[in-house]
Amino acid sequence: MPTQTLNVEVSGDAPFGYELTGIAFVNKAGNPADPDLNTVVVTTSDAAVCGASYLGGGRMWLQPLDSAAVGATCTVTISANETGTEDDGVITVTIVADRVGAVDLAGASITELTAAPV
């Protein structure tokens, strides 16, 4: 699967972070894949800006830190073993002053959470 990229702007003062939905994995043969939750690896280039974790079912939790300065950025990557060794997705997170309620990003959407994800 070729690496997909996404840029998001979120606020650090969203107490429960954001849920990114619509993540779809495709295997090397080009078929949809539903990777086991334990085989999906999520990394962040700067945990002092934003943490992240894969929740399964095409959902990711982005956890921007309240202490992150407006304008701070980090890169979050997501990769499933079933799709090969390259990153499946690269998300550039930028901290902004205004809280985002919900945004539709060409099939993927990000929504501020009102409670911790389950």
ZAVO-817161 format. One record per atom (N, C-alpha, C, O): residue number from 1; residue in three letters; atom name; x, z, y. Coordinates in pm, 1 decimal. Example, Ala and Ser with C-alpha at 12.3 -4.5 7.8 and 13.67 -1.06 7.14 Angstrom:
{node 1,'ALA','N',{1319.0,780.0,-569.0}} {node 1,'ALA','CA',{1230.0,780.0,-450.0}} {node 1,'ALA','C',{1320.0,780.0,-330.0}} {node 1,'ALA','O',{1423.6,846.5,-331.9}} {node 2,'SER','N',{1285.0,708.0,-225.0}} {node 2,'SER','CA',{1367.0,714.0,-106.0}} {node 2,'SER','C',{1290.0,787.0,3.0}} {node 2,'SER','O',{1340.9,803.9,113.8}} 
END
This chain:
{node 1,'MET','N',{84.9,0.0,-117.3}} {node 1,'MET','CA',{0.0,0.0,0.0}} {node 1,'MET','C',{88.8,0.0,122.8}} {node 1,'MET','O',{179.2,83.2,131.3}} {node 2,'PRO','N',{67.7,-88.8,217.6}} {node 2,'PRO','CA',{148.7,-84.4,339.2}} {node 2,'PRO','C',{117.0,41.3,419.2}} {node 2,'PRO','O',{3.6,89.3,418.6}} {node 3,'THR','N',{215.9,93.1,486.6}} {node 3,'THR','CA',{196.8,212.8,567.6}} {node 3,'THR','C',{102.1,184.0,683.2}} {node 3,'THR','O',{118.7,85.7,755.4}} {node 4,'GLN','N',{2.5,270.7,700.0}} {node 4,'GLN','CA',{-91.6,260.3,810.1}} {node 4,'GLN','C',{-51.3,362.1,915.5}} {node 4,'GLN','O',{-2.7,470.3,882.5}} {node 5,'THR','N',{-71.4,327.9,1042.4}} {node 5,'THR','CA',{-36.6,420.0,1149.5}} {node 5,'THR','C',{-160.1,451.9,1232.6}} {node 5,'THR','O',{-252.2,370.9,1243.4}} {node 6,'LEU','N',{-160.5,570.1,1290.4}} {node 6,'LEU','CA',{-272.8,617.9,1369.2}} {node 6,'LEU','C',{-218.2,709.8,1477.2}} {node 6,'LEU','O',{-133.1,794.5,1450.0}} {node 7,'ASN','N',{-266.3,693.7,1598.4}} {node 7,'ASN','CA',{-227.7,781.8,1708.5}} {node 7,'ASN','C',{-348.3,865.9,1745.9}} {node 7,'ASN','O',{-456.9,812.0,1767.1}} {node 8,'VAL','N',{-331.0,998.0,1754.5}} {node 8,'VAL','CA',{-440.0,1085.7,1795.0}} {node 8,'VAL','C',{-392.8,1178.1,1905.5}} {node 8,'VAL','O',{-276.2,1217.0,1911.2}} {node 9,'GLU','N',{-485.8,1212.2,1992.9}} {node 9,'GLU','CA',{-461.3,1309.8,2098.2}} {node 9,'GLU','C',{-554.3,1427.3,2073.8}} {node 9,'GLU','O',{-675.9,1409.8,2067.0}} {node 10,'VAL','N',{-497.9,1547.4,2060.4}} {node 10,'VAL','CA',{-575.3,1666.9,2032.2}} {node 10,'VAL','C',{-527.9,1780.7,2121.6}} {node 10,'VAL','O',{-418.6,1776.1,2178.1}} {node 11,'SER','N',{-611.5,1881.7,2132.9}} {node 11,'SER','CA',{-577.8,1998.1,2213.3}} {node 11,'SER','C',{-532.1,2111.2,2123.4}} {node 11,'SER','O',{-582.8,2128.7,2012.7}} {node 12,'GLY','N',{-436.6,2186.9,2171.8}} {node 12,'GLY','CA',{-388.6,2301.3,2095.2}} {node 12,'GLY','C',{-483.2,2419.4,2099.6}} {node 12,'GLY','O',{-466.2,2514.0,2022.8}} {node 13,'ASP','N',{-582.8,2416.8,2187.3}} {node 13,'ASP','CA',{-671.1,2532.7,2197.4}} {node 13,'ASP','C',{-800.4,2518.0,2117.1}} {node 13,'ASP','O',{-897.6,2588.9,2143.1}} {node 14,'ALA','N',{-802.2,2427.4,2020.6}} {node 14,'ALA','CA',{-914.8,2417.6,1926.5}} {node 14,'ALA','C',{-887.0,2519.7,1816.8}} {node 14,'ALA','O',{-797.2,2497.7,1735.5}} {node 15,'PRO','N',{-960.1,2629.8,1811.4}} {node 15,'PRO','CA',{-922.2,2741.1,1723.7}} {node 15,'PRO','C',{-914.3,2707.7,1574.9}} {node 15,'PRO','O',{-836.3,2769.9,1502.8}} {node 16,'PHE','N',{-992.1,2612.2,1527.8}} {node 16,'PHE','CA',{-990.2,2579.3,1385.8}} {node 16,'PHE','C',{-926.7,2443.1,1358.7}} {node 16,'PHE','O',{-928.9,2396.0,1244.9}} {node 17,'GLY','N',{-870.7,2379.5,1460.4}} {node 17,'GLY','CA',{-806.3,2251.3,1442.6}} {node 17,'GLY','C',{-905.1,2137.6,1431.6}} {node 17,'GLY','O',{-1016.7,2145.9,1483.1}} {node 18,'TYR','N',{-864.3,2031.3,1364.6}} {node 18,'TYR','CA',{-943.3,1908.7,1354.7}} {node 18,'TYR','C',{-943.8,1858.0,1212.4}} {node 18,'TYR','O',{-848.8,1879.3,1137.1}} {node 19,'GLU','N',{-1051.5,1790.7,1175.9}} {node 19,'GLU','CA',{-1058.3,1726.7,1045.3}} {node 19,'GLU','C',{-1054.0,1576.7,1065.7}} {node 19,'GLU','O',{-1134.7,1521.0,1140.1}} {node 20,'LEU','N',{-960.6,1512.0,1000.1}} {node 20,'LEU','CA',{-948.5,1366.8,1001.4}} {node 20,'LEU','C',{-1009.0,1316.8,871.9}} {node 20,'LEU','O',{-963.2,1354.3,764.0}} {node 21,'THR','N',{-1111.2,1232.8,880.2}} {node 21,'THR','CA',{-1178.3,1182.0,761.6}} {node 21,'THR','C',{-1162.6,1031.0,753.6}} {node 21,'THR','O',{-1126.7,966.2,851.9}} {node 22,'GLY','N',{-1188.9,976.6,638.6}} {node 22,'GLY','CA',{-1181.2,832.3,620.0}} {node 22,'GLY','C',{-1049.1,783.8,567.1}} {node 22,'GLY','O',{-1020.6,664.1,572.4}} {node 23,'ILE','N',{-966.5,874.6,515.4}} {node 23,'ILE','CA',{-838.6,834.7,457.4}} {node 23,'ILE','C',{-865.8,770.3,321.6}} {node 23,'ILE','O',{-930.6,830.5,236.0}} {node 24,'ALA','N',{-817.2,649.9,302.4}} {node 24,'ALA','CA',{-837.8,578.2,176.6}} {node 24,'ALA','C',{-702.6,534.1,122.2}} {node 24,'ALA','O',{-623.4,472.8,193.7}} {node 25,'PHE','N',{-676.7,564.8,-2.6}} {node 25,'PHE','CA',{-552.6,526.6,-68.0}} {node 25,'PHE','C',{-575.1,401.1,-151.2}} {node 25,'PHE','O',{-681.9,382.6,-209.5}} {node 26,'VAL','N',{-473.5,314.7,-156.3}} {node 26,'VAL','CA',{-479.0,192.0,-235.2}} {node 26,'VAL','C',{-351.5,188.1,-319.1}} {node 26,'VAL','O',{-241.9,209.4,-267.3}} {node 27,'ASN','N',{-366.3,160.8,-449.7}} {node 27,'ASN','CA',{-247.9,157.9,-535.2}} {node 27,'ASN','C',{-172.1,26.0,-520.1}} {node 27,'ASN','O',{-213.9,-62.5,-445.4}} {node 28,'LYS','N',{-61.6,14.4,-591.0}} {node 28,'LYS','CA',{23.7,-104.8,-579.7}} {node 28,'LYS','C',{-48.4,-233.3,-616.7}} {node 28,'LYS','O',{-12.4,-340.3,-567.6}} {node 29,'ALA','N',{-150.2,-224.7,-702.8}} {node 29,'ALA','CA',{-226.8,-342.9,-743.8}} {node 29,'ALA','C',{-334.6,-378.4,-640.9}} {node 29,'ALA','O',{-405.0,-478.2,-656.4}} {node 30,'GLY','N',{-347.2,-297.1,-536.7}} {node 30,'GLY','CA',{-446.2,-324.8,-432.9}} {node 30,'GLY','C',{-583.3,-266.1,-459.5}} {node 30,'GLY','O',{-680.2,-298.3,-390.7}} {node 31,'ASN','N',{-591.3,-179.0,-560.4}} {node 31,'ASN','CA',{-718.5,-117.0,-595.4}} {node 31,'ASN','C',{-730.0,21.1,-531.3}} {node 31,'ASN','O',{-629.1,88.7,-511.5}} {node 32,'PRO','N',{-852.1,63.5,-498.8}} {node 32,'PRO','CA',{-870.1,198.4,-443.7}} {node 32,'PRO','C',{-816.9,302.8,-540.3}} {node 32,'PRO','O',{-834.1,291.1,-661.6}} {node 33,'ALA','N',{-752.8,404.1,-486.2}} {node 33,'ALA','CA',{-698.2,512.3,-567.6}} {node 33,'ALA','C',{-752.8,644.9,-516.5}} {node 33,'ALA','O',{-771.0,663.7,-396.2}} {node 34,'ASP','N',{-778.2,734.9,-607.7}} {node 34,'ASP','CA',{-823.5,869.0,-572.8}} {node 34,'ASP','C',{-719.1,965.6,-626.3}} {node 34,'ASP','O',{-735.5,1022.1,-734.4}} {node 35,'PRO','N',{-611.4,984.5,-550.4}} {node 35,'PRO','CA',{-499.8,1063.9,-602.5}} {node 35,'PRO','C',{-536.6,1210.4,-621.8}} {node 35,'PRO','O',{-618.7,1266.3,-549.0}} {node 36,'ASP','N',{-474.2,1270.2,-720.9}} {node 36,'ASP','CA',{-489.4,1412.6,-744.3}} {node 36,'ASP','C',{-438.4,1487.1,-621.4}} {node 36,'ASP','O',{-334.1,1452.4,-565.9}} {node 37,'LEU','N',{-511.3,1588.1,-580.0}} {node 37,'LEU','CA',{-476.6,1665.3,-460.3}} {node 37,'LEU','C',{-333.0,1717.2,-465.8}} {node 37,'LEU','O',{-265.9,1724.6,-362.9}} {node 38,'ASN','N',{-285.9,1753.0,-584.5}} {node 38,'ASN','CA',{-151.3,1808.7,-599.7}} {node 38,'ASN','C',{-41.2,1704.3,-589.2}} {node 38,'ASN','O',{76.4,1740.1,-582.5}} {node 39,'THR','N',{-76.6,1575.3,-587.6}} {node 39,'THR','CA',{25.6,1471.2,-578.9}} {node 39,'THR','C',{36.7,1412.5,-438.5}} {node 39,'THR','O',{117.7,1322.7,-415.5}} {node 40,'VAL','N',{-43.0,1461.6,-345.3}} {node 40,'VAL','CA',{-38.1,1412.0,-208.2}} {node 40,'VAL','C',{54.0,1503.4,-127.1}} {node 40,'VAL','O',{34.5,1624.9,-122.0}} {node 41,'VAL','N',{154.6,1442.7,-63.8}} {node 41,'VAL','CA',{252.1,1517.9,14.1}} {node 41,'VAL','C',{228.2,1490.7,162.2}} {node 41,'VAL','O',{222.6,1375.5,205.3}} {node 42,'VAL','N',{214.2,1598.0,239.1}} {node 42,'VAL','CA',{195.5,1588.2,384.3}} {node 42,'VAL','C',{312.2,1660.7,450.5}} {node 42,'VAL','O',{343.6,1774.4,415.3}} {node 43,'THR','N',{376.6,1593.8,547.0}} {node 43,'THR','CA',{485.4,1656.2,621.9}} {node 43,'THR','C',{460.0,1639.6,770.5}} {node 43,'THR','O',{388.4,1548.9,813.1}} {node 44,'THR','N',{519.4,1728.1,848.5}} {node 44,'THR','CA',{511.9,1719.3,993.8}} {node 44,'THR','C',{652.3,1727.8,1050.1}} {node 44,'THR','O',{735.2,1805.2,1002.3}} {node 45,'SER','N',{678.2,1647.6,1151.9}} {node 45,'SER','CA',{812.6,1646.3,1209.7}} {node 45,'SER','C',{839.0,1768.9,1296.0}} {node 45,'SER','O',{954.8,1800.2,1323.9}} {node 46,'ASP','N',{734.2,1839.0,1338.9}} {node 46,'ASP','CA',{752.7,1956.9,1423.4}} {node 46,'ASP','C',{635.7,2052.0,1402.5}} {node 46,'ASP','O',{529.8,2035.0,1462.8}} {node 47,'ALA','N',{654.8,2152.2,1316.9}} {node 47,'ALA','CA',{548.9,2248.1,1285.8}} {node 47,'ALA','C',{511.8,2334.6,1405.8}} {node 47,'ALA','O',{408.2,2401.0,1404.0}} {node 48,'ALA','N',{595.5,2334.9,1510.7}} {node 48,'ALA','CA',{563.2,2409.5,1632.5}} {node 48,'ALA','C',{464.9,2332.6,1720.2}} {node 48,'ALA','O',{413.3,2387.0,1817.8}} {node 49,'VAL','N',{438.4,2205.9,1686.0}} {node 49,'VAL','CA',{340.3,2125.0,1758.3}} {node 49,'VAL','C',{211.3,2115.5,1678.4}} {node 49,'VAL','O',{103.1,2141.7,1731.1}} {node 50,'CYS','N',{222.4,2077.5,1549.7}} {node 50,'CYS','CA',{102.3,2057.8,1469.2}} {node 50,'CYS','C',{134.8,2069.8,1320.5}} {node 50,'CYS','O',{231.1,2010.5,1271.8}} {node 51,'GLY','N',{54.1,2146.4,1250.3}} {node 51,'GLY','CA',{61.6,2152.0,1105.7}} {node 51,'GLY','C',{-43.5,2058.9,1048.2}} {node 51,'GLY','O',{-132.4,2013.5,1120.3}} {node 52,'ALA','N',{-34.4,2030.3,920.7}} {node 52,'ALA','CA',{-132.2,1941.3,858.2}} {node 52,'ALA','C',{-135.7,1965.9,709.1}} {node 52,'ALA','O',{-36.2,2006.7,649.2}} {node 53,'SER','N',{-251.3,1940.7,649.5}} {node 53,'SER','CA',{-263.8,1948.0,505.1}} {node 53,'SER','C',{-374.2,1854.1,459.5}} {node 53,'SER','O',{-470.4,1828.3,531.9}} {node 54,'TYR','N',{-357.8,1803.4,337.2}} {node 54,'TYR','CA',{-458.2,1714.2,279.5}} {node 54,'TYR','C',{-559.7,1799.5,205.7}} {node 54,'TYR','O',{-522.2,1885.8,126.3}} {node 55,'LEU','N',{-688.3,1776.2,231.1}} {node 55,'LEU','CA',{-795.2,1856.4,172.5}} {node 55,'LEU','C',{-858.6,1790.9,50.7}} {node 55,'LEU','O',{-936.2,1854.5,-20.6}} {node 56,'GLY','N',{-826.0,1663.5,26.1}} {node 56,'GLY','CA',{-889.1,1588.4,-81.7}} {node 56,'GLY','C',{-1008.6,1511.1,-28.7}} {node 56,'GLY','O',{-1056.6,1536.3,81.8}} {node 57,'GLY','N',{-1055.6,1417.2,-108.5}} {node 57,'GLY','CA',{-1172.8,1340.6,-69.3}} {node 57,'GLY','C',{-1156.0,1260.3,58.3}} {node 57,'GLY','O',{-1253.5,1235.8,129.4}} {node 58,'GLY','N',{-1033.0,1218.7,88.6}} {node 58,'GLY','CA',{-1008.8,1139.8,209.3}} {node 58,'GLY','C',{-1008.1,1221.0,337.8}} {node 58,'GLY','O',{-1025.3,1165.9,446.5}} {node 59,'ARG','N',{-988.1,1352.6,325.6}} {node 59,'ARG','CA',{-991.8,1441.3,442.8}} {node 59,'ARG','C',{-857.4,1510.3,464.8}} {node 59,'ARG','O',{-791.7,1553.7,370.2}} {node 60,'MET','N',{-818.3,1519.3,592.1}} {node 60,'MET','CA',{-695.4,1588.5,629.6}} {node 60,'MET','C',{-726.9,1688.9,739.8}} {node 60,'MET','O',{-809.8,1662.9,827.1}} {node 61,'TRP','N',{-660.6,1802.9,734.9}} {node 61,'TRP','CA',{-675.8,1906.2,836.1}} {node 61,'TRP','C',{-554.6,1901.2,928.3}} {node 61,'TRP','O',{-441.7,1918.8,882.5}} {node 62,'LEU','N',{-576.4,1877.5,1057.4}} {node 62,'LEU','CA',{-470.3,1882.7,1158.3}} {node 62,'LEU','C',{-483.9,2014.4,1233.1}} {node 62,'LEU','O',{-592.2,2048.6,1280.6}} {node 63,'GLN','N',{-373.6,2088.4,1243.4}} {node 63,'GLN','CA',{-374.6,2221.1,1302.6}} {node 63,'GLN','C',{-278.6,2229.1,1421.1}} {node 63,'GLN','O',{-168.9,2283.3,1407.8}} {node 64,'PRO','N',{-319.0,2175.0,1538.4}} {node 64,'PRO','CA',{-230.5,2183.7,1654.0}} {node 64,'PRO','C',{-215.7,2328.7,1699.0}} {node 64,'PRO','O',{-311.4,2406.1,1694.8}} {node 65,'LEU','N',{-96.1,2364.3,1741.7}} {node 65,'LEU','CA',{-71.1,2501.5,1783.7}} {node 65,'LEU','C',{-104.8,2520.4,1930.4}} {node 65,'LEU','O',{-75.9,2434.4,2013.6}} {node 66,'ASP','N',{-166.1,2633.4,1961.2}} {node 66,'ASP','CA',{-203.2,2665.7,2099.2}} {node 66,'ASP','C',{-78.5,2678.8,2186.5}} {node 66,'ASP','O',{-84.6,2656.2,2307.4}} {node 67,'SER','N',{33.5,2714.9,2126.2}} {node 67,'SER','CA',{158.1,2731.5,2201.4}} {node 67,'SER','C',{227.6,2598.8,2232.0}} {node 67,'SER','O',{323.9,2596.1,2308.8}} {node 68,'ALA','N',{180.2,2488.9,2173.1}} {node 68,'ALA','CA',{241.9,2357.8,2197.3}} {node 68,'ALA','C',{211.0,2312.0,2339.7}} {node 68,'ALA','O',{97.2,2322.3,2385.4}} {node 69,'ALA','N',{311.2,2262.3,2408.3}} {node 69,'ALA','CA',{296.0,2217.8,2546.9}} {node 69,'ALA','C',{218.2,2086.8,2553.2}} {node 69,'ALA','O',{228.2,2002.0,2464.5}} {node 70,'VAL','N',{140.9,2072.6,2660.1}} {node 70,'VAL','CA',{72.1,1945.6,2683.9}} {node 70,'VAL','C',{177.5,1835.9,2692.0}} {node 70,'VAL','O',{277.3,1850.1,2762.6}} {node 71,'GLY','N',{155.4,1728.1,2620.7}} {node 71,'GLY','CA',{250.8,1617.9,2616.6}} {node 71,'GLY','C',{343.9,1622.2,2496.4}} {node 71,'GLY','O',{411.9,1523.8,2467.0}} {node 72,'ALA','N',{347.6,1736.5,2426.0}} {node 72,'ALA','CA',{432.1,1746.4,2306.7}} {node 72,'ALA','C',{378.4,1653.0,2197.9}} {node 72,'ALA','O',{257.6,1632.7,2186.8}} {node 73,'THR','N',{468.8,1597.0,2118.5}} {node 73,'THR','CA',{428.2,1506.5,2010.5}} {node 73,'THR','C',{495.8,1546.4,1879.9}} {node 73,'THR','O',{599.8,1612.3,1878.7}} {node 74,'CYS','N',{434.4,1504.8,1771.6}} {node 74,'CYS','CA',{498.3,1516.6,1640.7}} {node 74,'CYS','C',{442.0,1406.8,1552.2}} {node 74,'CYS','O',{340.0,1345.5,1583.8}} {node 75,'THR','N',{509.3,1383.2,1442.5}} {node 75,'THR','CA',{467.1,1281.3,1346.9}} {node 75,'THR','C',{427.5,1350.1,1217.0}} {node 75,'THR','O',{504.3,1428.0,1160.6}} {node 76,'VAL','N',{306.5,1320.1,1170.5}} {node 76,'VAL','CA',{257.2,1371.8,1043.8}} {node 76,'VAL','C',{253.9,1254.9,946.2}} {node 76,'VAL','O',{199.9,1149.0,978.1}} {node 77,'THR','N',{310.7,1273.2,828.1}} {node 77,'THR','CA',{307.3,1167.9,727.1}} {node 77,'THR','C',{228.1,1216.0,606.6}} {node 77,'THR','O',{225.9,1335.0,575.3}} {node 78,'ILE','N',{163.3,1121.7,539.6}} {node 78,'ILE','CA',{89.1,1150.6,417.4}} {node 78,'ILE','C',{128.6,1045.8,313.7}} {node 78,'ILE','O',{135.7,926.5,343.3}} {node 79,'SER','N',{154.3,1093.1,191.1}} {node 79,'SER','CA',{197.7,1002.7,85.8}} {node 79,'SER','C',{145.0,1051.8,-48.0}} {node 79,'SER','O',{152.0,1170.7,-79.0}} {node 80,'ALA','N',{92.2,959.3,-126.7}} {node 80,'ALA','CA',{44.0,991.2,-260.9}} {node 80,'ALA','C',{137.5,927.7,-362.9}} {node 80,'ALA','O',{175.9,811.7,-348.1}} {node 81,'ASN','N',{173.9,1001.7,-464.9}} {node 81,'ASN','CA',{264.4,950.6,-568.1}} {node 81,'ASN','C',{211.1,823.8,-633.7}} {node 81,'ASN','O',{288.6,734.6,-667.9}} {node 82,'GLU','N',{79.1,815.0,-651.7}} {node 82,'GLU','CA',{19.4,701.5,-721.9}} {node 82,'GLU','C',{37.6,569.1,-649.1}} {node 82,'GLU','O',{28.4,463.0,-710.9}} {node 83,'THR','N',{62.9,573.8,-519.9}} {node 83,'THR','CA',{71.8,450.6,-441.6}} {node 83,'THR','C',{215.1,405.4,-417.6}} {node 83,'THR','O',{237.1,303.7,-351.9}} {node 84,'GLY','N',{311.6,477.8,-468.8}} {node 84,'GLY','CA',{451.4,440.3,-449.3}} {node 84,'GLY','C',{524.9,544.1,-366.9}} {node 84,'GLY','O',{468.1,646.3,-328.6}} {node 85,'THR','N',{650.5,517.4,-340.1}} {node 85,'THR','CA',{734.6,616.4,-273.9}} {node 85,'THR','C',{725.9,613.6,-121.9}} {node 85,'THR','O',{763.4,710.7,-56.3}} {node 86,'GLU','N',{677.1,503.4,-64.8}} {node 86,'GLU','CA',{670.7,496.5,81.6}} {node 86,'GLU','C',{553.0,579.6,132.6}} {node 86,'GLU','O',{461.7,612.6,56.9}} {node 87,'ASP','N',{556.0,613.0,262.0}} {node 87,'ASP','CA',{446.0,686.8,323.5}} {node 87,'ASP','C',{323.2,597.7,329.9}} {node 87,'ASP','O',{333.0,479.9,364.2}} {node 88,'ASP','N',{207.4,653.7,296.9}} {node 88,'ASP','CA',{81.9,579.7,306.7}} {node 88,'ASP','C',{29.1,580.3,449.7}} {node 88,'ASP','O',{-30.8,482.9,495.2}} {node 89,'GLY','N',{51.6,689.9,519.1}} {node 89,'GLY','CA',{2.1,700.2,655.5}} {node 89,'GLY','C',{98.6,775.3,743.8}} {node 89,'GLY','O',{164.0,869.9,700.1}} {node 90,'VAL','N',{107.2,732.8,868.7}} {node 90,'VAL','CA',{187.3,800.1,969.5}} {node 90,'VAL','C',{95.4,825.6,1087.8}} {node 90,'VAL','O',{40.3,732.4,1146.3}} {node 91,'ILE','N',{79.3,952.2,1122.3}} {node 91,'ILE','CA',{-9.7,991.0,1231.1}} {node 91,'ILE','C',{74.8,1051.8,1341.0}} {node 91,'ILE','O',{143.3,1151.8,1319.8}} {node 92,'THR','N',{69.8,991.2,1458.7}} {node 92,'THR','CA',{139.8,1046.7,1574.0}} {node 92,'THR','C',{41.8,1134.4,1648.9}} {node 92,'THR','O',{-62.0,1087.3,1695.4}} {node 93,'VAL','N',{74.5,1261.6,1660.6}} {node 93,'VAL','CA',{-11.2,1359.5,1725.9}} {node 93,'VAL','C',{46.4,1390.4,1862.9}} {node 93,'VAL','O',{164.0,1424.3,1875.5}} {node 94,'THR','N',{-37.1,1378.5,1965.7}} {node 94,'THR','CA',{1.7,1415.0,2101.7}} {node 94,'THR','C',{-91.3,1525.0,2149.9}} {node 94,'THR','O',{-213.1,1514.2,2135.9}} {node 95,'ILE','N',{-34.4,1631.0,2206.6}} {node 95,'ILE','CA',{-113.6,1742.2,2258.6}} {node 95,'ILE','C',{-159.5,1708.9,2400.5}} {node 95,'ILE','O',{-79.3,1672.7,2486.6}} {node 96,'VAL','N',{-290.2,1722.0,2422.6}} {node 96,'VAL','CA',{-348.3,1696.8,2555.3}} {node 96,'VAL','C',{-419.9,1822.4,2602.3}} {node 96,'VAL','O',{-442.6,1914.9,2524.3}} {node 97,'ALA','N',{-455.6,1825.2,2731.1}} {node 97,'ALA','CA',{-520.2,1942.6,2788.5}} {node 97,'ALA','C',{-667.4,1952.2,2750.6}} {node 97,'ALA','O',{-718.4,2061.9,2727.8}} {node 98,'ASP','N',{-735.7,1839.4,2743.7}} {node 98,'ASP','CA',{-879.3,1840.9,2716.3}} {node 98,'ASP','C',{-906.2,1845.3,2567.3}} {node 98,'ASP','O',{-841.0,1776.2,2489.0}} {node 99,'ARG','N',{-1003.6,1928.0,2528.6}} {node 99,'ARG','CA',{-1041.9,1934.5,2387.6}} {node 99,'ARG','C',{-1123.1,1811.6,2350.7}} {node 99,'ARG','O',{-1208.3,1765.5,2426.6}} {node 100,'VAL','N',{-1094.6,1760.2,2232.5}} {node 100,'VAL','CA',{-1163.1,1642.4,2180.5}} {node 100,'VAL','C',{-1276.4,1690.3,2091.2}} {node 100,'VAL','O',{-1254.6,1775.1,2004.7}} {node 101,'GLY','N',{-1397.7,1637.5,2110.5}} {node 101,'GLY','CA',{-1508.7,1674.2,2023.8}} {node 101,'GLY','C',{-1504.6,1593.0,1896.1}} {node 101,'GLY','O',{-1489.1,1648.2,1787.2}} {node 102,'ALA','N',{-1518.3,1461.6,1909.1}} {node 102,'ALA','CA',{-1512.7,1372.0,1793.5}} {node 102,'ALA','C',{-1476.9,1233.3,1841.6}} {node 102,'ALA','O',{-1521.2,1190.6,1948.3}} {node 103,'VAL','N',{-1396.8,1162.3,1763.3}} {node 103,'VAL','CA',{-1354.9,1026.8,1796.5}} {node 103,'VAL','C',{-1360.5,942.7,1669.9}} {node 103,'VAL','O',{-1316.8,987.4,1563.8}} {node 104,'ASP','N',{-1414.1,820.9,1679.9}} {node 104,'ASP','CA',{-1414.4,727.4,1567.7}} {node 104,'ASP','C',{-1296.7,633.1,1587.0}} {node 104,'ASP','O',{-1284.4,569.3,1691.6}} {node 105,'LEU','N',{-1210.5,624.0,1487.2}} {node 105,'LEU','CA',{-1088.6,545.1,1497.6}} {node 105,'LEU','C',{-1091.5,433.3,1393.8}} {node 105,'LEU','O',{-1017.7,436.8,1295.3}} {node 106,'ALA','N',{-1176.8,335.2,1416.6}} {node 106,'ALA','CA',{-1185.5,218.0,1328.3}} {node 106,'ALA','C',{-1202.3,256.9,1182.1}} {node 106,'ALA','O',{-1125.1,213.2,1096.7}} {node 107,'GLY','N',{-1301.7,337.9,1153.5}} {node 107,'GLY','CA',{-1328.9,377.9,1016.7}} {node 107,'GLY','C',{-1282.1,517.5,984.2}} {node 107,'GLY','O',{-1340.5,583.3,898.0}} {node 108,'ALA','N',{-1178.6,564.6,1050.5}} {node 108,'ALA','CA',{-1136.0,702.8,1034.3}} {node 108,'ALA','C',{-1192.7,779.0,1153.0}} {node 108,'ALA','O',{-1204.4,723.4,1262.2}} {node 109,'SER','N',{-1227.3,903.0,1133.5}} {node 109,'SER','CA',{-1277.6,980.1,1246.7}} {node 109,'SER','C',{-1212.2,1116.3,1249.1}} {node 109,'SER','O',{-1173.3,1169.9,1145.3}} {node 110,'ILE','N',{-1200.4,1171.9,1368.9}} {node 110,'ILE','CA',{-1142.4,1304.6,1386.7}} {node 110,'ILE','C',{-1245.0,1388.3,1461.0}} {node 110,'ILE','O',{-1302.4,1343.7,1560.4}} {node 111,'THR','N',{-1267.8,1509.2,1412.7}} {node 111,'THR','CA',{-1368.8,1596.6,1467.9}} {node 111,'THR','C',{-1312.1,1737.4,1480.2}} {node 111,'THR','O',{-1246.0,1786.8,1388.9}} {node 112,'GLU','N',{-1338.6,1801.8,1593.9}} {node 112,'GLU','CA',{-1296.5,1941.4,1608.2}} {node 112,'GLU','C',{-1379.6,2025.7,1513.0}} {node 112,'GLU','O',{-1501.2,2008.8,1503.5}} {node 113,'LEU','N',{-1313.7,2116.2,1443.1}} {node 113,'LEU','CA',{-1382.3,2203.3,1348.3}} {node 113,'LEU','C',{-1433.6,2328.6,1417.8}} {node 113,'LEU','O',{-1371.9,2376.8,1512.8}} {node 114,'THR','N',{-1545.7,2381.4,1371.0}} {node 114,'THR','CA',{-1601.5,2504.7,1424.9}} {node 114,'THR','C',{-1576.4,2622.2,1330.1}} {node 114,'THR','O',{-1613.7,2735.6,1359.9}} {node 115,'ALA','N',{-1514.0,2594.9,1217.7}} {node 115,'ALA','CA',{-1475.3,2695.6,1120.1}} {node 115,'ALA','C',{-1362.8,2636.8,1036.1}} {node 115,'ALA','O',{-1338.4,2516.2,1038.1}} {node 116,'ALA','N',{-1295.6,2722.8,963.1}} {node 116,'ALA','CA',{-1187.4,2673.7,877.0}} {node 116,'ALA','C',{-1243.7,2578.2,772.4}} {node 116,'ALA','O',{-1355.2,2599.2,724.6}} {node 117,'PRO','N',{-1169.1,2473.1,735.5}} {node 117,'PRO','CA',{-1219.3,2377.0,637.0}} {node 117,'PRO','C',{-1225.4,2440.0,498.1}} {node 117,'PRO','O',{-1151.9,2533.6,466.6}} {node 118,'VAL','N',{-1314.2,2386.2,417.3}} {node 118,'VAL','CA',{-1325.7,2434.4,279.1}} {node 118,'VAL','C',{-1293.6,2324.2,182.5}} {node 118,'VAL','O',{-1297.7,2345.2,61.3}} 
END
